[in-house]
């Protein structure tokens, strides 16, 4: 009985092998496509990563070269010509605006910051920072600058105290010393006030002839 059983097993195994080869002949191209897709996708991903690294390095080199310029105008022009992506582009734009301000080009700095404010893809944190820096520039009317700062000075906003400080300066420029003093004391009594901001507030209060001892110093 062993021989017939062995023969049957061999025939069964041969039929399985033939069926497997049949499947391979019929559907083997799918497996080939899957393998090619995996290999091609990996190669493309590596290529993209290499391209991104090269672009980031080029942007960094251009940024360093621009910052090395001693003349503010030349530095601002060089920064404006830096090609960067993502957060690096935002930082470059902020640096460009700051350099333009140093060069006395307040209108150009405001336009540079406005480009960030008009970009919906910019993170809210960067947009708020650009709004504060824009309000600090001597460009535009008093009411518009105060209106831009008002939402940034609300509780819970990341730059709340800096916005209140700028509002105090604008209020003082408008001739309202009591209103400015109230804003300054609000800053000084806030638990989140930094040493540097507290020092600026106290100095301004003293310059205004106010009692600065009421200001609470940060621990």
C-alpha positions, 0 to 999 in steps of 0.5 A: 500500500505504501507504493500507491500512497507514495505515488498519489502524494507525488501526483498531488504535490505535482498538481500543487506545483503546477497550480502554483506556477499557473498562478505565477504565470497569471498573476506574477506581473502584479508582484513585479509591479508591487516590488517595483513600486516599493523600490521606486517609492523608496528611491523617490523618497530618498531623492526628495529628502536629499533635495530638501537637505540641499535646499535647506543648506543652501538657504542657511548659507545664503542667510548667513552670508546676508547677515554678514553684511555690515550695511543695513540696506545691503543686509536687508536686500540680501535677506530679501533675496534668500529663498527658503521654505516653511518656518525658515522663510518666516524667520527670514522675513522677520529678519528682513523686516527688522533689518529694514527698520534698522536702515530707517525703511519703516514703510518697507518693513511694514510691507514685509510684515504685511506679507506675513499677515496676509499668508494664511498658511503662517502659524498663528504664533508667527502671525501675532509676532509680525502684528506686534512688530508692525504696530511698533513701526511708526507707520499708519494712524494711531487708531489702526495700530491700537486696533491691531494690538487689542486682540493680541493683548487679551488674556491667554495670548502668547504676546499679551504683555508685549502688546500691552506695552506697545499699547501703553506707548501709543496711549502716551503718544496720544497724550493720555498719560493716565491711560498709559500708566494704567496699562503699565501697572497692569503689566507690572502686576502680571505674574508672567512679567519678565525681568527685562519688561518689568525694568522697562515698565518701572523706568517709564513710570519713573520718567512719567513722575509716577510711583514705581514701587507699586510695580510687582517685581518678578521672582 
